[in-house]
Amino acid sequence: MRQDDTLTDYLAQHGVSRRSFLKFCAITASALALPAPARNAMAQALGSAPRPSVIWLSFQECTGCTESLTRSFDTTVESLILNHLSLDYHHTLQAAAGTAAEAARAAAIARNFGRYVLVVDGSIPTNDGGAWSTIAGMTNLQMLAEAVQGAAVVLSVGTCAAYGGLPKANPNPSGAMSVEELMDQGAIASVPLVNVPGCPPVPEVITGVIAHYVAFGTLPELDGLRRPRAYYGKTVHDCCPRRSAYDRGIFARAFDDELARSGACLLELGCKGPVTFNACATVRWNMGTSLPMHSGHGCLGCSEPHFWDRAVTRDGGFYQPLQAPPATGDGTACTVPAAPPLT
Amino acid sequence: VLSLLHEIAALMGRWMESGEAGSIDIRRLPLSRAERGALTALLGAGEVDARVDALGKSRVCETGIPGVWWITHLDSASEVIGEFIEVTQTPELLSAQRQDMILGLERLHDRLQLMGRR
């Protein structure tokens, strides 16, 4: 694949017709809540955009975010878009290791300085001089500080990068911090940042944000926590398939009891959906198939800041009834479509 | 529903003035089942009912108002994943696309070459 190939060229080489691409763009633009002129412009802009350089840094993480993005059941336009990106450094996925891999990272930074997309998953340890996590003799903070300087935009993928996640849970031995906290403290340069939280995030949300940036050169509209409003504007509860049971006051008393199996609300079993903003109920998982509540398990609230400590200390555990009142979503319709799989 | 019809009329007026196509994302609108029924009844059915097979099926129907199209996108499990009203002469989804035609011409040349060898 040549560096100057456009996405249209690449998709055509992989048997995706222009009509399929137009359909993908219409549905992705709808999921991003783009106004009509932007919807019409998206196919043109995305199709003719050159391949963006992406540097992906993984710090204190479990690799679940990368798994989420790369483990589709079938080939999707999203996965093809990911393949189309010039993924210049990703130490989990790349074949190179050691000195060769780090040289590739340095070369990619120098070659695309000021233009590359920096994706970060995992939190950054700051205690004990950052010794809790190092790569090639560099602390995570040193590597992040170096890479951020030349980034056009940073995507904090997953709750760990966005808010500190599990490594930051009490007592936070490594002094884990999020990318945003480090920017706010001046420990790293400040560049445009978008948080895509979730443990892991919904893959269509990650690619939707990247597609928006590639097409328009800007980030989609963000909320106060720097999340894309189109995907995180509603609570999981707002669009839950068990929502009508909640409205009628029908609650399951135990997992898999008669009520749970007949669609009763899982609130009393600890569901955190009413205070969790995420796209699980609208985009769903596994190419639009389902979300945990379809399988009889409540939401853990994994896309919210401090979700672990909040559940353990405030709610008395993940399986205790939620203490907080439901949060208010944006009130828009719940029928946001998922992106279609290739057939 | 009334405001939607006014919006469609405005999009038609814009197309006639400038040739600029317009679209409305139906699934972003909080339409009740009754309102949706009223909208489809008011627009009526037109002369074209086309099926497209690309990333799952799509249905492209001209409504009873010429140039106003109702487009429904389905996934491979036949679930609706997108629904739009488009105001234009011919929706882009129906037109053969230049890039696909270029690749098609290459395939046709290959077949002609193959036949020439026989």
Interface residues (C-beta under 8 A of the other chain):
Chain A: T8 A12 S17 R18 R19 S20 L22 K23 F24 A26 I27 S30 A33 A36 R39 N40 V77 G288 T332 A333 T335 V336 P337 A338 A339 P340 P341 L342 T343
Chain B: A21 G22 S23 I24 D25 R27 R28 L29 P30 V52 A54 L55 G56 S58 H73 D75 S76 E79 V80 I81 G82 F84 E92 L93 Q97 R98 Q99 D100 L103
